[in-house]
């Protein structure tokens, strides 16, 4: 070591520092390229016209959907139908929407690393794998496959802590109706968005309400907010005459989200825990309140959030 320093007349500490700095731009570039591709993908899902057959795999159940997404008079229109096994329409679906995926803000980079994977084929189209890898065990790993020509999402998989896929959405056939233009070549939509569908099924309440209240006004708060998450209050849910209103709070890290519903505890009610694909739903009790947490995150994350909730008495 000493001989090395004498020969080159350069302090070893500076050599190590230079080596480390020389690595940083490469990693940052890779992260930014993957992250920026997901941002392009999110725009494509809103701004492009496309149609196709999408399969949804959840809990060993396979649902086939016919998806149509078009831009009509500057407005976004989406139609989703569930199909029978023979391909005939079964029912209209209103709780699926690919265009409601998150917008991939910088907030997500605090708690996820974004890596590029291989280029594979999905629905006979080449697509680039992008992996959103959580930096802790409070959220799921998410894998996206993005069309290399149009930036359209072709495959989306949620993977649990055991490295097993627990929910997947994948096109088996897709037709691009924008002449194959990439999102950066498509003029942004200036008119208000009108969609016939609700939020993307595996990620409820992804968008924070525009009239959400600042955290300092909340009746409920967290002793410790999970890293990367931000707590906001959504509009109160109104109940029937004989039922109490429900407080609605949203925790989001920019990619995953948790909805928290709080109401007065009903007599003889019981605590519950259920799971559907990546979506976990739990109901627990605290200070005579029923607290239901819903999110595409591990159940342990919902428990941690519940334990941290505290009531701010007036």
Secondary structure, 3 states (H helix, E strand, C coil): CHHHHHHHCCCHHHHHHHHHHHHHHHHHHHHHHHHHHHHHHHHHHHHCCEEEEEEEEECCEEEEEEEEEEEECCEEEEEEEEECCCCCEEEEECCCCHHHCCCCCHHHHHCEEEEEEEEEEECCEEEEEEEEEECCCCCCEEEEEEECCCCCEEEEEEECCCCCEEEEEEEEEEEECCCCCCHHHCCCCCCCCCCCCCCCCCCCCCCCCCCCECHHHCCEEECCCCCCCEEEEEEEECCCCCCCCEEEEEEECCCCEEEEEEEECCCCCCCEEEEECCEEEEEEEECCEEEEEEECCCHHHHHHHHHHEEECCC
